[in-house]
Amino acid sequence: MILDDPRTEPQRRVGGGWIGGLVLANLGLYMAFLTPIQVLLAQQIDALTSSGKEVALGWATGAGALVAVIANPVAGALSDRTAGRFGRRHPWILGGALVGAVGLVVTAAQTTVVGVALGWCLAQLGLNAMLAGTNAVVPDQVPVRQRAAVSGFIGIPQTLGLVFGVLLVSVAVTGTGPGYLVLAGLVVLCALPFVLLTRDPVEPGGVRGPAVRPSDFWVSPRLHPDFGWAWLTRFLVQLGNAIGTLYLLYFLKDAVRYPDPDMGVLYLTLLYTGGVVVTAVAGGVVSDRLGKRKLMVSACSMVMAAGSLLLTFRHTWPAAMVAAVVLGLGYGIYVAVDQALITQVLPTAVDRAKDLGVINIANSAPQVLGPALAAPIVAYAGGYAGLYLASTVVTVVGGVLVWRIRSVS
């Protein structure tokens, strides 16, 4: 098989086996990423300190997200410079999975909030190295005319991973410790088929640079304005998402007063995932055929904002179920089309993983800023009504600013 030069845009469509392997790798990755944030960390910290649990959870997830902000672009830059018979991306995908698994095992053994935060930081370090590799293989090997559809397929595990993860830790295993251990094993097992059974293009001529410099991570918005606007819109939409979802377990427990909040999270996640599955691939296919990225990103952002707005005024279980479906329908389109849009505004082909790592700061930074905003809003500025109103406003602004991108339709 002749592979495209990674410095050029790929032309050959990828097949079902390649997509399936990447979907499986992403499934393991997002189980390990999202299940602790949504369930295990909240349960573990609640058991360690019931008083001030919201602040403690915010510090733990915020510290992990801060590590992600640094680790993802650095791993991406090193991946761009990696040469050898195993390719540029595969070593980082498998190595990151192994380090992430170790971090989850370490987190499981902790008995203090500080220990939990440190273990989660180690897990985030490895998982973000893996994410740098899995993100970069799409622009490396998928042509533009297929990217939104492929992004839709690999976006589904972002929600299915949480569903499967929540099922595992809520039904299949008992206790936070075993939950972490199961996730640690699965993240490695799910990465192996893609790493072992697919080819990985190498950079012609070997490593491009002697070292990664801090200045490498600055992408001037003046020289690359579309990249800057894409980063900002992704940041705002993800900030709205982070503000609205971080305290979901506590929202069900304290505001909705759902009798079994752990299972409530599972039910809402299933409804949300159903919405994502319905729209992710279909939205990507439509976007690829029409070539309309901005319109679809803006429209689905407004749909997600509508879900948050509902929770601003209604703190009931039926409202939570409706909001979960609406948010899922909007996010399914968003995860496919916005990712395809971003791959079309990357400044250079040779720095794809690094630049996608910079974009990923827009995913990770809200996990740091979100708790800093959400905790005082819940405590002092309107409670959960104020929280979901803030999520609505931020998401709408993100959906509007996508129109500032000029080079993509």
N, C-alpha and C positions, 0 to 999 in steps of 0.2 A: 504494500500500500504506500503510495507517494503522499506525503503530508505537505500541506501548504507551508510556505515560508511564514514563520510567526510574525515577521515584520510587515506582512501585507494582510489585507482583508481576505479571509478564507472564502472559497467559492463552492466547495463540495458540500452538499447537504449531509448531515450526520444521520445515522440510522437508528432504528429502535433499540438495538442492543446498547449502543453508546448512551442514548438518552436514559435507558433503564438503569444502567450502572451508575450514572450520575444522580438519578433520582434516589437510588438506594443509599448512596453516600450522603446525600443531603438529608435523607430521612434520619439516619443515625446521628448526623451532626445536629439537627434541630431538636431531636429528642434530648440530646445532652445539653443543648443551649437552653431550651425553653421550659422543660419540665422542672428543673430546679428553681428558675425564676418564678414560675407560676404556682408551684406547689411545695417542693421539698424545702427550699430555703425558708419560705413562710412558715411551714410546719416546724422546722428545726429551730428557728429563732423564737417562735411562739412558745415552744417548750423550754427554751433557755431563759427567756425574759418576757413574761406576759405583759409587764408594764413597759410602755414605750416601744412596743414591737414594731409599730409603723416606722419610727425613726431608725431603729436598728436594721430593719429590712432595707430601708432606703440607703443606709451607709454600706451595707454588704453588697447590694446590687450595684450601687454607684461606684464602689471601689473596683468591682469586676469590670464594669463598663469603661472605667478609666484605663485599665490595662488593655482592654480591647481597642480603645482609641489609638493607642501606641502600637500594639502588637500587630494589628492587621496590615497597616501600610508598610511597616518594617518587614514583616514576613513577605509581603507582596514584592517589595523592592529586591529582597534577597532571592526570591523565586525568579524574578526577571533576569537575574544574573547567574542563576544556577545552570551549570552545564554538566553533561555526563550521560552515560548510557541509559539512565533511568528517566531522563527528561528533566524539564523545569518544574512541572507542577506536581507530579506523583510523589516525589520525596516529601514535599511539604504537606500533602494531603494525608499520607500515612503517618509521617512523623508527628504532625499536629494531632491526629487522632490518638496516638499513643500518649503524648504529653497530656492531652485533655482528659484521657481516661485516668491517668495517675492523679490529676487534680481532683477529679470526682471522688476517687478513693480516699484521698487526704481529707476532703471536705466531710465525708461521711464519718470520719473518726473524731471530729472536733466536738468539744464540750463547752466552748466559749464563743461568744459572738465574734471576737477578734479572730479566733481560729477559723471559724466558718468563713469569714471574709477573706482571709489569706488563702485558704484552700480553694475558694471560688475564683480568686485571682489567678492561681496556677491553672485551673481548668480553663479559664478564659484565654490565657496565654496560648495554650495548645489548640483550643478550638478555633481561635481566630487565625492561627497559622494554617489550619485545615481549610477554613473558609476562604482565605486568600487564594489557595490553589483551586478550589472548586468554582469560585467566581471567575477566575481568569480563563478557565478552559472554554468558556462559552465564546467570548470574542476571539480566542485563539483558533477555534475550530468550527464555529457555527457561522454560516453566512448571514448577512443582515436580513435577507428576505425570510429567514427561518427563526430569527432570534426571539421574537415575542412569543411564538408558539413554544419553543424550547424553554424559554424563561417561565412560561405558564406551567409546563410540566414540572420543572424543578422548584417552582414556587409552591406547588401543592404540599411538598413535605414540610414546609414551614409551619403549616397548620396540622397536617396529619401527624407530624412528629410530636406535636404537643398532645394530640388526641391519644396516640399510642402510648406516649410517655405517661400521661395521666392515668390511662387504663392500667398500665403496668404498676404504677406506684399506689394506685387506689384500690385495685382489685386483685391483681396477680401476686403482688408481694406485700408484706406487712412491715411497716416501719420505714423511716427515712433512710437508715443505713443500707438495708438491702436495696432500696430504690436507687440510691446512688451507684451501688455496685453493678446492678443490672444495666444501667445506662452506660457505665464505663465499658462493660464488655461489648455492648451493642454498637457503640460508636466505632470501635475498631473493626468488628466483623462486617459492618455495613460498608466500610471504606475499602475493604480488600478486593471485591470483584472489579470495581472500576480501576483500581491501581494495577491489578494483575492482568486484566483481560483487555485493556485498551492501550493504544499507542499514545505517546506524549511527544509532541514536536520539541526539538532542541534548538537552541539559538545558534545559527550558523557562526562558526568562528570562535565558539566558546564564550567564556564570561566577558561581558561588555565593559565592566568597570572594576577597579581594584577594591572599592569600598562604597558603602552607602553613606552619604553625607546628609546632615540635617536639611541642608538647602534643597535636596532632591524632593522633599515632600511638599514644597511650596509650589502650587500651581496658580500662577498669577490670574486673577479674575479679569484684569485689564487685557492681558494677552489672549486669554481663553474665556471670554464672558459666558459662553453657553455652558461650559463646564461649571463655572461659578454659580449660575442660576440653577442648574440641575442639582448641584450640591445643596443649595439653600432650600429648594423646594422639597427634596428628600428629607432634609433635616427637620423642616417644619411638620411635614406629615407624620414622620416617625416620632417627633416630640408629642404631637397630639395623641398618637397611639400609646406612647409610654405613659403619659399623664393619665390616660383613661383605663389602662389595663394593670398597672402595677399593683393596685390595691383591690383587685377584683375579689379575692378571697375575703378580705376584710369588709368590702362593700356588701357582699352577700350576707356576711355574718352580722354586721352592725347596723346597716341601713335597711336592707331588704328583710333581714331577720329570717333568712331561709333556714329551715331546721337542720339541714345537712350541707353546710357550705362547701365542703370538699367535693361531694357529689354534684353540687350545684355548678361548680367550676367545670366539672366534666361534661355536664349536660349542655352548658352554654358553649363550651369548646366544640362539642359535636355539631351544634347548630351553626356555629361560625364556620367550621370546616366544611359543612355541607354547602354553604354559600360560596366559599372559595373554590371548591371543586366544580361547582356549576359554572363559574365564570372565568376561571384562570386560563385554561387552555382555549376555550371558545373566544375569550376576549383577545388573547394573543393572536389567534388565527385571523380574527377580524382585523386587528391592527396591522398584521403583516400584509394582508390583502389590500387594505385601504391606504396603508402608509400613513395613517393618522395616529400620531403618538400623543401630541399635546392635548387635543380635544378629549381623548379617552382618559388621560391622567387627570385632567381637571374635573371631568364629570364624575369619575369614581371617587375623587376626593370629597366632592359635595355629598355623595351618597354616604360615605363614612361619617362625615360631619352630621348628617341627619340622624344616624344612629346614636352618636354622642349627645345630640340635642335632646333626643327622647329621654335619655337617662338623666338629663339635667332637671326635668320636671316630674319624672315618674320613677319612684324607687320601689317598684313592685316586681314580683317574679315574672308576670306576663310581659311587662315592659322590657325586662332584661332579656327575655327570650327573643322578642321582636328585634331588639337592638342587636343581638348577636347575629341574627340572620342578615340584617341590613349591612352591618359592618363586614360580614364575610363576603357578601355579594360585591361590595365596593372594593375590598382589599384584594379579591381574586383578580380583578382586572388590573388593579394598581401594580401588584407584584410582577405581573407579566409585562405590561406595557412600559412602566417606568424603568424597569431594568433594561429593556431593549433600547429605550431612548438614551439611557446613560451610556451604553456601549457605543452609541453613535456620536457622542460628544467628547470621547477620550482624546486628550491632546496628541498622543503618539501611540503607535502600535507596539513599539518595543518596551514600553513601560506600562503595559495593560494592568498587570497585577498590582503594581504600586499605585497607579491612579485609581483603580477600583478600591484599593485599600484606603485611599484618601476619601473616596465616596463613602466607604463603610464607616468613616468617622461620623457621617451624617446619620448612620444607624445606631452607632454606639454612644455618641455624645448625649443624645436624648436620655439614655439610660442613666447618665450621670446627672444631667440637668433636671430630668423628670422628677426624681425623688426630692431634689432641692426645691422644686416648685410645688409638687403635689402635697408634701407633708404640711407646710404652713397653710396651704389652701384648705385642706381638710380640717386642720386645727383651728384656723383663725379667720378664714375668708369664705364662709358659706358652706362648709362641709362638702359632702359629695355632690351637691348641686353645683357649687362653685367649681369643683374639680372637673365635672363633665362639661360645664360651660367653657372653661379654659381650653379643654381638649377640642371642643367644637370650633372655637375661634381660630386656634392655631392651625387646625387642619384646613379650614376655609382659606386662610391666607396662603398656605402652601399650594393649594389647588389653583389659586389665582395667579401666583407668580410664575407658574410653569410657562405662561404665555410669553414671558420675556426671552425664552430660548428662540433663536432665530434660524439656526441651521437645520432644524428638524421640523417636519410638517406636523 
